Amino acid sequence: MKLLAVSACVAGVAHTYMAAEAIEKAAREKGHEIKVETQGASGIENRITDEDVKAADAVILTNDMPIRDKDRFKGKRIFNIASNDLIRFGDKVIDIVEKAVNEK
């Protein structure tokens, strides 16, 4: 499965990057491809491209604050998750995404 994720938190520092690292690790451990964009204090890093969006099966977005350019994911299956939940339960989030995508 090909996944995309965008991580952002209110301060744009610690939780942004901790959540990105956690969801990336959980997805890869389960054999999935993932690209994670961070929207932190230093701006947007690892920007998701139009090609990435076209190829994605699902998109995981943190919901701690509004995600910039969210409209680019229109038509994709989107999962809105708190950054703390991605950090603590990344493997469970991936399980939920897998189940939802496979039930299509």
C-alpha positions as CSV (number, residue, x, y, z in Angstrom):
1,M,0.0,0.0,0.0
2,K,1.2,3.5,-0.8
3,L,0.5,6.0,2.0
4,L,1.0,9.7,2.4
5,A,1.1,11.6,5.7
6,V,1.3,15.3,6.7
7,S,2.4,16.1,10.2
8,A,1.9,19.5,11.9
9,C,1.5,20.6,15.5
10,V,0.7,23.9,17.1
11,A,4.4,24.8,18.0
12,G,5.7,23.2,14.8
13,V,8.6,21.6,16.5
14,A,8.8,18.4,18.6
15,H,5.4,16.8,17.9
16,T,5.5,17.5,14.2
17,Y,8.7,15.5,13.8
18,M,8.0,12.9,16.4
19,A,4.7,12.1,14.8
20,A,6.3,12.0,11.3
21,E,9.0,9.6,12.5
22,A,6.5,7.3,14.3
23,I,4.1,6.9,11.4
24,E,6.9,6.4,8.9
25,K,8.4,3.7,11.1
26,A,5.0,2.0,11.7
27,A,4.1,2.0,8.0
28,R,7.5,0.6,6.9
29,E,7.5,-2.1,9.5
30,K,4.2,-3.3,8.0
31,G,5.7,-3.3,4.5
32,H,4.1,-0.2,3.2
33,E,5.5,2.7,1.2
34,I,5.1,6.1,2.9
35,K,6.0,9.7,2.3
36,V,5.7,12.1,5.1
37,E,5.5,15.9,4.7
38,T,6.1,18.0,7.8
39,Q,4.7,21.4,8.2
40,G,6.7,22.8,11.0
41,A,8.4,25.9,12.3
42,S,10.9,25.8,9.4
43,G,8.1,25.6,6.8
44,I,7.1,22.6,4.6
45,E,9.7,19.9,4.3
46,N,9.6,16.8,2.1
47,R,6.6,18.3,0.1
48,I,4.2,15.8,-1.3
49,T,3.9,16.1,-5.1
50,D,0.9,15.7,-7.4
51,E,2.4,12.4,-8.5
52,D,2.6,11.2,-4.9
53,V,-1.1,12.0,-4.4
54,K,-2.2,10.2,-7.6
55,A,-0.3,7.0,-6.5
56,A,-1.5,7.1,-2.9
57,D,-4.1,4.6,-1.4
58,A,-4.7,6.8,1.7
59,V,-3.6,10.0,3.4
60,I,-3.0,10.4,7.1
61,L,-3.2,14.0,8.4
62,T,-2.6,15.2,11.9
63,N,-5.5,17.2,13.2
64,D,-3.7,19.4,15.9
65,M,-4.0,22.4,13.6
66,P,-5.1,23.1,10.0
67,I,-3.0,21.4,7.3
68,R,-1.8,23.7,4.6
69,D,-2.9,22.8,1.0
70,K,-5.3,20.1,2.3
71,D,-7.4,20.5,-0.9
72,R,-4.8,18.6,-2.9
73,F,-6.0,15.4,-1.3
74,K,-9.5,15.7,-2.5
75,G,-10.9,12.4,-3.6
76,K,-8.5,10.4,-1.5
77,R,-9.3,8.4,1.6
78,I,-8.2,10.7,4.5
79,F,-7.6,9.8,8.1
80,N,-7.3,12.7,10.6
81,I,-5.3,11.7,13.7
82,A,-3.9,13.7,16.6
83,S,-0.1,13.9,16.5
84,N,0.1,12.3,20.0
85,D,-1.9,9.3,18.8
86,L,0.5,8.9,15.9
87,I,3.4,9.0,18.3
88,R,1.9,6.5,20.8
89,F,-0.2,4.3,18.5
90,G,1.4,4.4,15.0
91,D,1.1,0.7,14.5
92,K,-2.6,0.8,15.4
93,V,-3.2,3.7,13.0
94,I,-1.7,1.7,10.2
95,D,-3.9,-1.3,11.1
96,I,-7.0,1.0,10.8
97,V,-5.9,2.4,7.5
98,E,-5.1,-1.0,6.1
99,K,-8.5,-2.3,7.1
100,A,-10.4,0.6,5.7
101,V,-8.5,0.5,2.4
102,N,-8.9,-3.2,2.0
103,E,-12.7,-3.0,2.6
104,K,-13.1,-0.7,-0.5
